[in-house]
């Protein structure tokens, strides 16, 4: 698989993955040095300033490190985050995934990096500094947490499943109805329904079998690219909410343990409106 993805004249998947994990660790340590469990922004201005500070702290270093690893790869930003992605290689990075958690003294934040080739994630790294966890995945070579392989749930009944969703971005009013409708629908079918931010953590839980289904409306690529590869390489199924194939630019996403995917799709397709773009 390594030779298929990367010609011999270029870095191997292992070398790229090592560089990605090193970049994520450096950024994670910088963020950890500025983390306090007692952090509490007192108003919107303080919140926005803290978010911007964290981005400025690590974004340039990540871009420089990753661009050096793969100089010919494009860098995803701006409008392309929610649009169909052109061919080629793209670095898709969320420098502070869960930034709003970091600045409120919560634990669910980290550094997310994915390399997307021709609209498919092929390598992914997520570093969770507070827990000392490094998640990695390479297309065709499995998903791992601190070097140990992870697998999705073996559950076969949605009634036994823990399912999860979350808000993609604040202020996306068109998502409110579908999110609420989907939670209500799932409450009648699943064992437990959770909502959380950011999206990476419930996706990691699907990959490790600790959660069984995750869906999201109005998703953007930096929030889901790494999670897509983690779940796929852990044996899960990834699609759009209506069951059609997922690709970058899709306005929604669904991932599940294979035996639960059809049932989850049926429930989510039953809600009144899917118009959440």
PyMOL commands that set and color helices and strands:
alter all, ss='L'
color gray80, all
select helices_A, chain A and resi 2-5+13-33+44-69+78-82+99-102+129-131+158-160+174-187+199-207+221-233+258-269
alter helices_A, ss='H'
color red, helices_A
select strands_A, chain A and resi 74-75+89-97+110-117+120-128+133-138+143-145+148-149+162-165+192-195+213-217+237-239+252-256
alter strands_A, ss='S'
color yellow, strands_A
deselect
rebuild
show_as cartoon
